Amino acid sequence: MWFASYKEVRRMVGIQALIATTYILYFSLIGVTIITFALIIALVVIISKQK
C-alpha cells in the first residue's frame, strides 16, 4: 500500500490552496468588472437625463 509522505501532502495542500485562491481572484475580478460597467452605465443615464 502506498502512503504519501508529509512533503507530498504539504505540496498537494499548497497546490489546492493556490487553485482555490486563483478561482476566488478570477471570479472577484469578473464581479468587480460587471459592477464597474453597471455603475458607468448608470452614471451615463443620470448625466444624460440632467441635460
N, C-alpha and C positions, 0 to 999 in steps of 0.2 A: 504494500500500500504506500502511496506517495503522500508525503506531507510537505507543505510549503514551509520554507524557512521564514524566520522573522523578517529578514531583509526583503524577501519576495512579497510577504504580506504587506509590509510597510509601503513598498513600491506600488502594489495594486491599490491600496487605500489612497495613496497620494495621487495616482492617476485618476481614480474615480472622483476624488475631490476636485481635481483640476478640470475634469469634464463637466462636473456639476457647476463649478464656478463659471466656466465658459458658457454654458447654457443660460445661466442667470444673467450674465452680462449681455449676451446676444439678445435675449428677449426683453431685457430692460432697454437696450438701445432701440429696438423696434417700438416699444411702448412710448418712449420719450419722443421718437420721431413722429409718431402718429399724433401725440398731444401737441407737439410743436406746429405741425401742419394745421391742426384744428384751430389752434389759437391764432395763427396767421390768417386763416380764412375768416374767423370771427372778427378780427381787427379790420380786415378789408371791408367786410359787410358793414360794420359800425361806422367806419370812416366814410364810406360811400353814402350812407344814409344821412350823415350830418351836412353834406354839401348840397 
